[in-house]
Amino acid sequence: MNSLPYASLLEYSLAGVTAICLIEKFIPIMPSYVMLVLLGMTLVDTNNDLSLIVFFSVTGSVLGGMLWYSFGRLIGAERCERFVARFGRYILLRLDLYRRLAGAYQRNHFWVTAIGQIVPTARIYLALPAGVLRLPAGPFVIATTLGTFAWNAPLISLGYLLRNSGWSPLAAGGIAVAMLIAIEAIALLTVLRRRPET
């Protein structure tokens, strides 16, 4: 975890974990699946540590999502599109991706939010169009929390389990992401099958 500002933030223990996961929503210095596995490998020594790291990582990620949500709600649709068109390339958010994320909310808001938290790029920016569309904040926070837990907990746990195995965080994270994507595909198919016929 030598990438700044991560290394210095880890000196603040659990508050540092929260800050790292919040910052990752805005400055993805490394892929989250690598970062979370690395947190599990380096910070977790006991089951109690595991629970705390998962809790504070989820807290940071949800806070980051709520900042994006608040920003989108504050500036509105037109200014948000202009912002993404002008600055999105600096944070890996292309305008066409932003529009696809917004379009995803034509379906079930709750499950799009929850499932979106286990899609590597969508999980970072999905909150922005949610704010622009003024989705109800309560269900949005609940869905974001559930989806974030489903993303963070397995990756941190995998790091904990592999901490003395010699596996690299990149390899372990890659395997975990493949498994999560398979779960996501199954969940998405289930949601789509339950949609009422038009």
Summary of the structure (lengths in Angstrom):
residues: 198
radius of gyration: 16.8
end to end distance: 50.1
largest distance: 54.8
contacts: 651
relative contact order: 0.15
helix: 77%
strand: 0%
